[in-house]
Amino acid sequence: MKTTYQTIIQNYFHSFRAEVSMAAFSNTKPGLVVEDSIDYYRLWYVYQGEGQIILNDRIFDVRAGHLVLLPPGTPQTFGNSERSIGIFWCHFRASLGDMQVFELFKLPICVIPENKDQMIGLFTKLIEAYHSRGITRELRMRSALLDIIACYLEHCDLSEQALVDNETLEKIDRVLEYIDVHLAENIGVEELARLVYLHPNYFIGFFKNFVGCSPIHYVNIRRLERAKRLLEETSDQISSVAMKVGMKNHYLSRLFKQVTGLSPSRYRQIFRSSYRGQFLEERGVPVDDDDSRTIF
């Protein structure tokens, strides 16, 4: 998939926030039919049995082993056959900006994870956390939910064509490509806004809605990422690295320290030292490195 599309997707889900409102395991009665219109997400893992979901006049067959994600805001009908159906499930609400993720990425209703035990384990953790009264309850619910959603996304066939056909994403793609090509230069909001024929004030909100941060913050993120690669893969002087990413030496050092807790030179030293140690250990070579400073 195109790098800029990957960036859009990664940043989109980086901003993902979800709140679980209910989690449980249910065995439905045979012949059950339920019609509903909801304002939250439904997430199911079918443990046993089979049924049908009608969503926007489309029929989806679901059976044991299926992981199902149903979006809010659409009438839904579920029915099962003469047999009962066992479902791990949860309801959650999420804020992903002004556009619904289903509309943006054309996500499927149903996927089939390979590891059944993993899915059962994750839903069990989610249900146990929901019933907990401990101070870590919210963290553990969120952790389990995010793991389940990550499994769902990993089994989605995200179509690049769906992104290409989206006019809004094409605009963002144009901006992100421009930023990557011109990182060594001064980049202003005005020139980025001109690329997509938007007023700078409107462009900032437009960009943040999709990428999850302001244009200037994103430029700094990309500059820092490129600086890391240069520090890892070349022997360039720090001043040369700063110039190649469009920063003054002192600003790169300050940003690096702020984000990683390390100066650029210490980052390079620790990265190469830890990589060397891992490389040797994987080949059974003893490593004797007592430099405790590498963690600082």
Salt bridges, closest charged atoms under 4 A:
ASP36 OD2 - ARG42 NH2 3.05
ASP39 OD1 - ARG93 NH2 2.82
GLU138 OE2 - ARG137 NH1 2.94
GLU170 OE1 - ARG174 NH2 2.57
ASP173 OD2 - LYS2 NZ 2.90
GLU177 OE2 - LYS2 NZ 3.21
ASP180 OD1 - ARG222 NE 2.93
GLU225 OE1 - ARG222 NH1 2.46
ASP236 OD2 - LYS244 NZ 2.65
GLU282 OE1 - ARG283 NH1 3.67
ASP289 OD2 - ARG276 NH2 3.96
ASP291 OD1 - ARG293 NE 3.07
